């Protein structure tokens, strides 16, 4: 989101937030520290544990059937696609090719913490639509670097990239 080309980093969002901001910290992230039941009670997540449309950065900004990917979809991407670390127009990242021939470039866009952009050019982090149900300060994300990729938990207040999917 916010990218004008495949290798453009785009915008960064905190977990459960739909607008960008200058500083990414625990003090300005309302979803930080909330349990799954509190997130559901406050309207952040639905019964399946995914962000509601008003808390999904893709749906809130692009509308229609756009949304953030689920952890199941991120794992399907990992298991069903061919991943190639490459440089595209001077930007390092992964070319991810699906079995249907479609592909996406995921740049090593880093992430935002406090006032800084960290690890850009070497690592990328992309939010899923699901907070971690067991750890109140974490949510699931796709992590990439030249050594590999996987779905892990990240601190909710960090600013991560979003690559939406179409329902």
Backbone as numpy.savetxt, mean C-alpha at the origin, in Angstrom:
# Nx Ny Nz CAx CAy CAz Cx Cy Cz
-1.21 5.58 -6.90 -2.05 6.75 -6.90 -1.16 7.99 -6.90
-1.57 8.95 -7.67 -0.80 10.17 -7.77 0.35 10.10 -8.74
0.54 8.94 -9.37 1.64 8.77 -10.32 1.16 9.15 -11.72
2.05 9.77 -12.48 1.72 10.15 -13.85 2.35 9.22 -14.87
3.19 8.31 -14.41 3.80 7.29 -15.27 4.06 6.06 -14.40
4.29 4.90 -15.01 4.52 3.69 -14.22 5.68 3.81 -13.22
6.74 4.56 -13.59 7.90 4.65 -12.70 7.81 5.82 -11.71
6.76 6.61 -11.81 6.56 7.72 -10.87 6.16 7.14 -9.51
6.73 7.68 -8.46 6.45 7.17 -7.11 4.99 7.37 -6.70
4.41 8.48 -7.07 3.04 8.77 -6.67 2.98 9.35 -5.27
1.81 9.29 -4.68 1.56 9.86 -3.35 1.71 8.78 -2.29
1.81 9.24 -1.05 1.96 8.34 0.09 0.80 8.58 1.05
0.28 7.48 1.60 -0.87 7.55 2.50 -0.56 6.77 3.77
-1.09 7.24 4.88 -1.06 6.47 6.12 -2.23 5.49 6.09
-2.15 4.47 6.89 -3.16 3.42 6.94 -4.54 3.99 7.30
-5.54 3.70 6.47 -6.90 4.14 6.75 -7.15 5.60 6.43
-6.19 6.26 5.79 -6.35 7.67 5.46 -6.45 7.86 3.96
-7.12 8.92 3.56 -7.41 9.13 2.14 -6.79 10.41 1.59
-6.04 11.12 2.41 -5.37 12.34 1.95 -3.89 12.26 2.31
-3.09 12.97 1.54 -1.66 13.02 1.82 -1.42 14.10 2.87
-0.26 14.04 3.50 0.08 15.04 4.52 1.58 15.26 4.53
2.00 16.29 5.22 3.42 16.64 5.27 4.20 15.74 6.21
3.58 15.33 7.31 4.28 14.55 8.33 3.51 13.27 8.63
4.23 12.16 8.68 3.65 10.86 8.97 4.18 10.38 10.32
3.32 10.50 11.34 3.74 10.13 12.70 2.54 9.58 13.47
2.80 8.97 14.60 1.73 8.37 15.39 0.73 9.40 15.91
1.17 10.62 16.12 0.29 11.65 16.67 -0.80 12.10 15.71
-0.61 11.91 14.40 -1.62 12.39 13.46 -2.23 11.27 12.62
-2.22 10.06 13.15 -2.81 8.91 12.46 -3.91 8.32 13.34
-5.18 8.64 13.06 -6.28 8.17 13.92 -6.40 6.66 14.03
-5.97 5.89 13.00 -6.08 4.43 13.04 -4.96 3.78 13.82
-3.95 4.53 14.19 -2.81 3.97 14.91 -3.24 3.57 16.32
-2.95 2.32 16.68 -3.23 1.84 18.03 -4.64 1.31 18.26
-5.49 1.31 17.23 -6.84 0.81 17.40 -6.91 -0.69 17.12
-7.63 -1.40 17.95 -7.84 -2.83 17.75 -8.76 -3.04 16.55
-8.84 -4.27 16.07 -9.72 -4.58 14.94 -11.17 -4.25 15.28
-11.60 -4.56 16.50 -12.99 -4.25 16.88 -13.22 -2.74 16.94
-12.23 -1.98 17.42 -12.36 -0.52 17.43 -12.37 0.04 16.01
-11.53 -0.52 15.14 -11.52 -0.07 13.75 -12.88 -0.32 13.09
-13.47 -1.46 13.39 -14.78 -1.77 12.82 -15.85 -0.86 13.43
-15.82 -0.68 14.73 -16.79 0.17 15.42 -16.74 1.61 14.90
-15.54 2.09 14.62 -15.38 3.47 14.16 -15.53 3.62 12.64
-15.83 2.53 11.95 -16.13 2.59 10.52 -14.93 2.52 9.60
-13.76 2.15 10.12 -12.57 2.02 9.28 -12.60 0.75 8.43
-13.04 -0.36 9.03 -13.04 -1.64 8.33 -14.43 -2.27 8.35
-14.65 -3.16 7.38 -15.93 -3.86 7.28 -15.86 -5.19 8.04
-16.89 -6.00 7.89 -16.96 -7.29 8.58 -15.87 -8.26 8.14
-15.30 -8.06 6.95 -14.26 -8.95 6.44 -12.86 -8.44 6.79
-12.77 -7.29 7.47 -11.47 -6.78 7.89 -10.77 -5.90 6.88
-11.47 -5.46 5.84 -10.90 -4.57 4.83 -11.46 -3.16 5.02
-10.70 -2.17 4.56 -11.15 -0.79 4.71 -12.49 -0.56 4.05
-13.32 0.23 4.70 -14.59 0.66 4.12 -14.29 1.69 3.02
-15.20 1.92 2.10 -14.93 2.86 0.99 -14.45 4.24 1.44
-14.97 4.75 2.54 -14.55 6.09 2.99 -13.16 6.10 3.61
-12.60 4.94 3.92 -11.25 4.84 4.49 -10.27 4.15 3.55
-10.72 3.81 2.37 -9.88 3.20 1.35 -9.39 4.33 0.44
-8.09 4.56 0.41 -7.53 5.69 -0.34 -7.91 5.64 -1.82
-7.94 4.46 -2.41 -8.27 4.33 -3.83 -9.73 4.68 -4.08
-10.63 4.10 -3.32 -12.06 4.36 -3.51 -12.39 5.82 -3.23
-11.85 6.36 -2.15 -12.15 7.74 -1.77 -11.63 8.75 -2.80
-10.51 8.45 -3.44 -9.92 9.39 -4.39 -10.29 9.14 -5.84
-10.48 7.90 -6.21 -10.77 7.58 -7.61 -12.22 7.20 -7.85
-12.92 6.78 -6.78 -14.33 6.44 -6.90 -14.58 5.16 -7.67
-15.82 5.01 -8.05 -16.23 3.84 -8.83 -15.86 2.55 -8.15
-15.31 1.63 -8.93 -14.95 0.31 -8.42 -13.47 0.19 -8.08
-12.77 1.33 -7.98 -11.35 1.29 -7.58 -11.23 1.07 -6.09
-10.25 0.27 -5.70 -10.01 0.01 -4.27 -8.58 -0.46 -4.07
-8.17 -0.50 -2.81 -6.86 -1.03 -2.46 -6.92 -2.56 -2.51
-5.82 -3.22 -2.87 -5.85 -4.68 -2.95 -5.92 -5.34 -1.57
-6.57 -6.47 -1.52 -6.62 -7.25 -0.28 -5.30 -8.00 -0.11
-5.06 -8.52 1.07 -3.85 -9.33 1.28 -3.91 -10.60 0.44
-5.09 -11.14 0.26 -5.25 -12.32 -0.60 -4.80 -11.99 -2.03
-5.20 -10.82 -2.53 -4.79 -10.42 -3.88 -3.29 -10.17 -3.97
-2.69 -9.58 -2.93 -1.24 -9.38 -2.94 -0.51 -10.72 -2.96
-0.99 -11.67 -2.18 -0.37 -13.00 -2.17 -0.57 -13.72 -3.51
-1.72 -13.50 -4.15 -1.95 -14.08 -5.47 -0.97 -13.47 -6.48
-0.73 -12.17 -6.38 0.24 -11.50 -7.24 1.62 -12.12 -7.06
1.99 -12.38 -5.82 3.29 -12.98 -5.52 3.38 -14.40 -6.10
2.34 -15.17 -5.89 2.39 -16.59 -6.26 2.09 -16.89 -7.72
1.38 -16.00 -8.41 0.94 -16.30 -9.78 1.67 -15.52 -10.86
2.51 -14.58 -10.47 3.15 -13.71 -11.46 4.66 -13.93 -11.51
5.25 -13.45 -12.59 6.70 -13.47 -12.75 7.25 -12.11 -12.35
8.21 -12.10 -11.43 8.78 -10.86 -10.89 10.20 -10.69 -11.40
10.46 -9.52 -11.98 11.79 -9.22 -12.50 12.24 -7.86 -11.99
13.32 -7.84 -11.20 13.90 -6.57 -10.74 14.58 -5.92 -11.94
14.24 -4.67 -12.21 14.73 -4.01 -13.41 14.83 -2.50 -13.19
15.33 -1.83 -14.18 15.36 -0.37 -14.18 14.53 0.10 -15.37
13.53 0.91 -15.07 12.65 1.44 -16.11 12.76 2.96 -16.12
13.24 3.52 -17.22 13.42 4.97 -17.33 14.18 5.55 -16.14
15.24 4.82 -15.73 16.10 5.29 -14.66 15.62 5.00 -13.25
14.52 4.29 -13.12 13.93 3.99 -11.80 13.98 2.49 -11.57
14.53 2.08 -10.42 14.57 0.66 -10.05 13.23 0.21 -9.49
12.91 -1.04 -9.75 11.68 -1.63 -9.23 11.43 -2.97 -9.87
10.24 -3.50 -9.65 9.87 -4.80 -10.21 8.89 -4.64 -11.37
9.16 -5.37 -12.42 8.16 -5.60 -13.45 7.46 -6.89 -13.05
6.16 -6.81 -12.85 5.38 -7.96 -12.41 4.44 -8.36 -13.56
4.68 -9.53 -14.15 3.92 -9.99 -15.31 2.99 -11.13 -14.90
1.72 -10.96 -15.23 0.73 -11.98 -14.91 0.63 -13.05 -15.97
-0.05 -14.15 -15.64 -0.19 -15.24 -16.59 -1.00 -14.85 -17.83
-1.78 -13.77 -17.74 -2.58 -13.30 -18.88 -1.81 -12.35 -19.78
-0.53 -12.08 -19.44 0.29 -11.19 -20.25 0.30 -9.74 -19.79
-0.62 -9.37 -18.92 -0.64 -8.01 -18.38 0.50 -7.84 -17.39
1.00 -6.62 -17.27 2.09 -6.39 -16.31 1.93 -5.02 -15.65
2.62 -4.85 -14.53 2.67 -3.60 -13.80 4.10 -3.39 -13.34
4.53 -2.14 -13.35 5.84 -1.80 -12.81 5.62 -1.22 -11.43
6.31 -1.78 -10.44 6.25 -1.29 -9.06 7.59 -0.65 -8.73
7.64 0.68 -8.70 8.92 1.35 -8.43 9.33 1.20 -6.97
10.63 1.25 -6.75 11.16 1.25 -5.39 10.99 2.67 -4.85
9.78 2.98 -4.44 9.36 4.33 -4.07 9.65 4.68 -2.62
10.20 3.73 -1.85 10.47 4.00 -0.45 9.17 4.16 0.34
9.26 4.91 1.43 8.08 5.23 2.25 8.38 6.51 3.02
7.32 7.11 3.58 7.49 8.35 4.32 7.34 8.08 5.82
8.26 8.64 6.60 8.24 8.56 8.06 8.60 9.93 8.60
7.76 10.42 9.51 7.93 11.78 10.00 7.92 12.73 8.80
8.98 13.49 8.59 9.06 14.44 7.49 9.91 13.94 6.32
10.40 12.70 6.40 11.39 12.21 5.44 10.87 11.11 4.53
11.44 11.07 3.33 11.26 9.95 2.43 12.44 9.01 2.66
12.15 7.75 2.95 13.18 6.78 3.30 13.27 5.67 2.26
14.49 5.23 1.98 14.79 4.06 1.14 14.26 4.16 -0.29
13.97 5.37 -0.77 13.54 5.48 -2.16 14.69 5.07 -3.07
14.37 4.34 -4.10 15.37 3.83 -5.02 15.86 2.43 -4.69
15.59 1.99 -3.45 16.05 0.64 -3.06 14.92 -0.25 -2.54
13.83 0.34 -2.09 12.75 -0.43 -1.48 11.41 0.22 -1.83
10.37 -0.56 -1.88 9.02 -0.03 -2.06 8.07 -0.71 -1.11
7.08 0.05 -0.65 6.04 -0.50 0.22 4.69 -0.05 -0.29
3.78 -1.01 -0.44 2.46 -0.75 -1.01 1.39 -1.31 -0.07
0.48 -0.42 0.37 -0.56 -0.84 1.32 -1.52 -1.87 0.72
-1.98 -2.75 1.57 -3.14 -3.58 1.28 -4.35 -2.87 1.88
-5.49 -3.49 1.77 -6.71 -2.91 2.34 -6.99 -3.41 3.75
-5.99 -4.04 4.39 -6.28 -4.71 5.66 -5.31 -4.36 6.78
-5.83 -3.79 7.87 -5.00 -3.65 9.06 -4.74 -5.03 9.66
-3.65 -5.16 10.38 -3.35 -6.42 11.07 -4.34 -6.55 12.22
-5.07 -7.65 12.24 -6.10 -7.83 13.25 -5.54 -8.16 14.64
-4.29 -8.57 14.71 -3.69 -8.95 15.99 -2.76 -7.91 16.58
-2.21 -7.04 15.74 -1.27 -6.01 16.21 -1.87 -4.64 15.93
-2.21 -3.91 16.97 -2.97 -2.67 16.82 -2.20 -1.53 16.16
-0.92 -1.67 15.99 -0.15 -0.60 15.37 0.29 -0.93 13.95
-0.16 -2.07 13.40 0.33 -2.54 12.11 -0.80 -2.77 11.12
-0.43 -2.74 9.83 -1.32 -3.12 8.73 -0.47 -3.86 7.70
-1.14 -4.63 6.85 -0.41 -5.44 5.87 -0.03 -4.62 4.64
1.14 -4.95 4.10 1.63 -4.26 2.91 2.50 -5.19 2.09
2.69 -4.84 0.82 3.60 -5.54 -0.07 4.94 -4.83 0.01
5.98 -5.56 0.34 7.33 -5.01 0.46 8.16 -5.53 -0.70
8.88 -4.61 -1.36 9.76 -5.02 -2.46 11.14 -4.41 -2.27
12.15 -5.17 -2.65 13.51 -4.65 -2.81 14.24 -5.62 -3.74
15.48 -5.32 -4.07 16.19 -6.14 -5.06 16.41 -7.57 -4.59
16.26 -7.84 -3.30 16.43 -9.19 -2.77 15.16 -10.02 -2.78
14.00 -9.38 -3.01 12.75 -10.13 -3.01 11.54 -9.30 -2.68
10.47 -10.00 -2.32 9.18 -9.36 -2.10 8.34 -10.25 -1.20
7.38 -9.66 -0.51 6.51 -10.42 0.37 5.49 -9.51 1.02
4.53 -10.12 1.69 3.51 -9.37 2.43 3.86 -9.43 3.90
3.97 -8.25 4.50 4.38 -8.13 5.90 3.50 -7.11 6.60
3.82 -6.82 7.84 3.12 -5.79 8.59 3.99 -4.55 8.73
3.38 -3.39 8.57 4.09 -2.12 8.72 3.34 -1.25 9.71
4.04 -0.35 10.32 3.43 0.59 11.26 2.41 1.45 10.52
1.22 1.57 11.05 0.10 2.22 10.37 0.32 3.69 10.05
1.13 4.39 10.82 1.25 5.82 10.55 2.23 6.17 9.44
3.00 5.20 8.96 3.93 5.47 7.88 3.18 5.79 6.58
3.78 6.59 5.73 3.21 6.90 4.43 3.72 5.92 3.40
2.83 5.07 2.89 3.18 4.07 1.88 2.45 4.37 0.58
2.97 3.81 -0.49 2.33 3.96 -1.80 1.08 3.10 -1.87
0.21 3.45 -2.84 -0.99 2.67 -3.11 -1.07 2.43 -4.61
-1.24 1.18 -4.99 -1.50 0.83 -6.38 -2.86 0.15 -6.39
-3.89 0.90 -6.82 -5.27 0.39 -6.77 -5.54 -0.76 -7.74
-6.61 -1.48 -7.43 -7.13 -2.50 -8.32 -8.56 -2.10 -8.69
-9.02 -2.60 -9.81 -10.37 -2.33 -10.28 -11.21 -3.57 -10.05
-12.30 -3.40 -9.36 -13.20 -4.51 -9.00 -13.69 -5.21 -10.24
